Amino acid sequence: MNIDRLVHSPARLSILTYLSVVEEGDAVYLLNQTGLTWGNLSANVTRLQEAGYIEIVKEFKDKKPHTLLKLTDKGRKAFQGYQNKMKGLLNIESPSPGGM
Amino acid sequence: MDTSDQEKIERRVFTSFFQGGIIEAFTGIFLLQLGFPALFSRSGFGDWQSALLTLPIALILLIAVFLVRKFVVVPRLGHVKFLPERRRRISKLIVVPTLTLIAGAIVGYIFTENASLRHVFVGQIPFIVIPIIVFGAAAYFLNMKRLYVYGAIVGLIFPLGKYLETVIVSRGTLPATILFTAFVFLGIAVVFLVSFLRKYHEPTV
């Protein structure tokens, strides 16, 4: 089964999960929710951005630079595709409790 | 992870933005707005005077809650724009209490202005029904079950105070009961805020 390795990494999967439940969020939001460090978050966000899965919007809020992250349509499709593949895989791999 | 799992995650993310005791602070301020007018009117002030005296207290506390939220809580939690479905639920939350309060005011006016109906409109009913509807709507639209409990407490505090007033036979019992509960909520809000500040630190890049 062809699994998207970019999504499969725990850190990136966590980032995509938390971005999929909001329209957009900043780095502090992702840090709190995922529990990643700044460095780890930054590295994984860059990889997702390079793949076109997330979009980074830089703006000024109260005269301070503010970075917002947003899941792109491509990223949302990739995340949903990954979910469906994993669901299919787990349904095949794990037999029902009473069955063989 | 299926849709229901994602809904659970979305709900958890959304409720995490109400950390720091904001709900308890608002509940406490709501109760202060009931308790102080009752206290002032029992101290000889008229209804309008009591309401006017309460207004600055509530306003100062609301501004304090707003400033703490803007400058202390949000920078630690981060900025998020929720999905349209969640934003629709929030706008519905604003509509239900507004309609309830307008309906309550109209019904109250009709019943108190009409001499034949005045005895039917027992003074305590709006103090029981309105908080239950307002907090119930907030609990439903924000997916926060503890708001049902807060609604029940706020709804029952007025009849409890009235009952205690008849048992203890002191005119100050009703405002004391309401204000005591208000300060308990405000105390809980402070405890939640302190625990929030211990858990979350302002990020430095």
Chai-1 contact restraints between the chains, C-beta under 6 A:
chainA,res_idxA,chainB,res_idxB,connection_type,confidence,min_distance_angstrom,max_distance_angstrom,comment,restraint_id
A,V21,B,I9,contact,1.0,0.0,6.0,A-B,restraint_1
A,V21,B,E10,contact,1.0,0.0,6.0,A-B,restraint_2
A,V21,B,V13,contact,1.0,0.0,6.0,A-B,restraint_3
A,V22,B,V80,contact,1.0,0.0,6.0,A-B,restraint_4
A,V22,B,F82,contact,1.0,0.0,6.0,A-B,restraint_5
A,E23,B,K81,contact,1.0,0.0,6.0,A-B,restraint_6
A,E23,B,L83,contact,1.0,0.0,6.0,A-B,restraint_7
A,E24,B,K81,contact,1.0,0.0,6.0,A-B,restraint_8
A,G25,B,V80,contact,1.0,0.0,6.0,A-B,restraint_9
A,D26,B,G78,contact,1.0,0.0,6.0,A-B,restraint_10
A,D26,B,H79,contact,1.0,0.0,6.0,A-B,restraint_11
A,V28,B,G78,contact,1.0,0.0,6.0,A-B,restraint_12
A,V28,B,P203,contact,1.0,0.0,6.0,A-B,restraint_13
A,Y29,B,G78,contact,1.0,0.0,6.0,A-B,restraint_14
A,Y29,B,V80,contact,1.0,0.0,6.0,A-B,restraint_15
A,Q83,B,M1,contact,1.0,0.0,6.0,A-B,restraint_16
